[in-house]
Amino acid sequence: MKHSYKTKFAAILILSAMLASGCTTNAASNTTTAADGTATDATATTTVNASEANAKLASLKIKDLVEYDADDTTVDWSAGDSTVIKLNGTDATVTGAGAKSSGGDVTISSAGTYVISGKLQGGSIVVDAGKDDVVRLVLNGAQIASSDGPAIQVKQAGKTVLTLPKGTQNTLSDGTKYADTSDEAPTAALFSQDDLTINGTGQLTVQGNYKDGITSKDDLKIVSATLSVNAADDGIIGRDLAAVKAGTINVNAGGDGFKTTYDGDKTDKGYLLIEDGTFHVESGSDGFQAAASLLIAGGTYDVVTGGGSANAEPHQEEMPMQRPDFGGQSGADGEGGKSGAQGTDSGAAADSVNGTSASASAKDSASQVKDDTAASANSSSGTDADAAQTEDEESESTSSKGLKAEAGIAISGGTFTIDSADDTLHSNGSILVSGGQLDLTTGDDGIHGDVSIVISGGKVNIKNSYEGIEAADISIAGGEVNVVASDDGVNASDGSGSSEGPGGMFGGQPPAGMPGQAPDQAADGQGQTGDQAQSGTSAQTGSSSSSGTGSAQSDAQANAGSQAAQSGSADQNGAQQRPDGQGMPGGPGGNAGTAQLTISGGYLTVNAQGDGLDANGSITMTGGTAIVNGPTSGGNGALDYDGTFEQSGGLLVAAGSAGMAQAPSESSSQRSVLMTFPSTVKAGTLVTLADSAGTPVLSFAPAKDIQTIVISTPDLKSGESYAFYTGGTSTGTLKDGLYTGGKLTGGTKVVSFKLGDTVTYVNESGVTTGGGGFGGSFGGGRGPGGRGGANGSGSGASVQSGASGTSGSTSGNSSGSTSGSGTSSTGQSGTSGSGSSDNADTGTSSI
């Protein structure tokens, strides 16, 4: 999720500052205070119930919102019953009643049918009839070019119907400057102050040189015909309503392509409704834009906005969170990690960790004039470690989205090819896709809904995006969805950056955790000297059999903790080194967000460089198939959530890096396994989970290099034996890297294990005690607090205790052969050397 990186990165800076300068942090509030500054986080959010929004949008039917009466659909006419207007270059001849010509301008003042043919240069057709009159204009091979206003202008009528007879070609163009410059002046080559309908099977080309091509300040209905609109600004506009029943429409516009502009307080206006048709829209701004909801039942759409995705503004690189290099390994079940051979602590004990820290704020606003229902503002000041991340705010004028609606977008059919510089589908409310074929390429989000997104049918291919699918509430209930994203694939985000604290660092409860690194990935470390000196060296081999003296106790509890120098000594021998690695001590856990991702059916594939399935809240999976090719960077995960991931059905395969990997929650009723490989598995290499008989449960060939894989399927049975293999070939049926059925030939067995009751964590050594990594992924979860370092000894003692958490405390034994000395104004003195400290009593202790 966009804001998670910022929060996580800010947390790293907070941690660094806390270790460096003795700051404290209070995770109970959204205000972070630095030793030398302050930071505030104020968020204002409009709460909208997703289920209510979805139900309201689903209840809208095109047939209930627009009616095509006889006047709209009639295309027949008779010369004997019509007034004939013959255009003659710079003037016109009128035969019949209801119209007159003067100085090249023709004015129509009463109801009736008017047949217009010929060429008019520098003049116009003006309709100024009764407020209830129906005026039909039959363009029977007409070319009208105005020099200082619209080619056709309807000042008043009950309804004007523009009929294009079969086989005719007609053109309308306006001047680059208008004589009327008042506030109510017309703005389009074809402009109507009242209802406007276009029908027939002929052709009409409209050139909007001044601003817009076709505009109705009331209802606009296109029943049929072939329209080609070129406009300096917007192509086609209907204020209260724009509806298309059929036809071929081509728009090339400097502004928006096709839109409604209603800005009043009535809830039944501003709809853009399309039943069928063929559309080619190339626009500088939005392709289709609805002031209320956009409903599409069918048609073919070829849309390019803002020059396409290749012309998108570059995204600011957000630094994915890596483990800070404290010489330690991340580990299992939220337990504190082995500090990787840091040696004797000499000096440098942090004074406290209970309420003050370096400030860091993350501002995640995609604030737009009409594009957001939530706005957040964070401000910060401080001198220790200040990190402020911002995203460029965009205004409506710079929006280059494919399909956009204020209230909602509902697509039940149609074929779409959209290439947009901005989001391809965007709603300030909800988006429902129940049918159709959508091929989307975007420079930003593929599908973005501020409130919710529901996909229950159709086929959605997001071929390229920054983030694939993003909303506060996302539901995949059917259809087929394929996502390629340079950041997060599917991102359930409620916009509340405060929902993620840097939890897990010093005692936060993690979600179903992250696997630890294998022991051979731990690097030997060497102590530091200076104000925070850790002097001495310590060797670490195998299961760590070195000896030494010291004592360590670490209470890692959620949300806060305090670290204070203590006096005393204790003896301990025999450092422990777990095969699965252990996480750093947990940190101040944040509250889980309220966003929700639900997968109840359908078929979903994700290929993401950021997080694969990402929830600033929780994930629920009850059915369907989800295949995730996650990140290669350790700062992201194939799965990323800060609440729970409850799985009770469906097939889940999620492969990616090891740094932030998560599995479904322990409370899930369907079993799952998370495998951490001892080394990178190259892209395309077969990974197979087989039962005790060697029959594949499934085989998967990842699209990228991976180090972890999560598998969950109803076929997994508790207590049964399984094995992971890499390499070989499968005779199964291949789709999106997943082989179903068939047999495995060749391959190398990595590990055999017995499946547990819920989530089983496995590495090459066998079953581990569970995920944890980083003490628990930044807010909310289940793991206990951390254990101290595995090597080294120190005096001047640091006892670390939680203030208001739920995680248990652990004590870790450590030993190591160390020597060295150092001094610090806030130091700890070493066991095999000497040191002095202003703030620490002497004794022997290790953390």
Buried (B, 14 or more C-beta within 10 A) or exposed (E): BBBBBBBBBBBBBBBBBBBBBBBBBBBBEBBBBBBBBEBBBEBEBEEBEBEEBBEBBBEBEBEEBBEBEEBBBBBEBEEEEBBBBBBEEEBBEBEBEBBEBEEBBBBBBBBBBBBBBBBBBBBBBBBBBEEEBBBBBBBBBBBBBBBBBBBBBBBBBBBBBBBBBEEBBBBBBBBEEBEEEEEEEBBBBBBBBBBBBBBBBBBBBBBBBBBBBBBBBBBBBBBBBBBBBBBBBBBBBBBBBBBBBBBBBBBBBBBBBBBBBBEEEEEEBBBBBBBBBBBBBBBBBBBBBBBBBBBBBBBBBBBBBBBBBEBBBEBEEBEBBBBBEBBBBBBBBBBBBBBBBBBBBBBBBBBBBBBBBBBBBBBBBBBBEBBBBBBBEBEBBBEBBBBBBEBEBBEBEBBBBBBBBBBBBBBBBBBBBBBBBBBBBBBBBBBBBBBBBBBBBBBBBBBBBBBBBBBBBBBBBBBBBBBBBBBBBBBBBBBBBBBBBBBBBBBBBBBBBBBBBBBBBBBBBBBBBBBBBBBEBBEBBBBBBEBBBBBBBBEBEEEBEBEBBBBBBBBBBBBBBBBBBBEEBBEBEEBBBBBBBBBBBBBBBBBBBBBBBBBBBBBBBBBBBBBBBBBBBBBBBBBBBBBBBBBBBBBBBBBBBBBBBBBEBBBBBBBBBBBBBBBBBBEBEBBBBBBBBBEEBEBEBBBBBBBEEEEBBBBBBBBBBBBBBBBBBEBBEEEEEBBBBBBBBBEBEEEBBBBEEBBBEEBEEBBEBBBBEBBBBBBBBEBBBBBBBBBBBBBBBBBBBBBBBBBBBBBBBBBBBBBBBBBBBBEBBBBBBBBBBBBBEBBBBBBBBBBBBEBBBBBBBBB
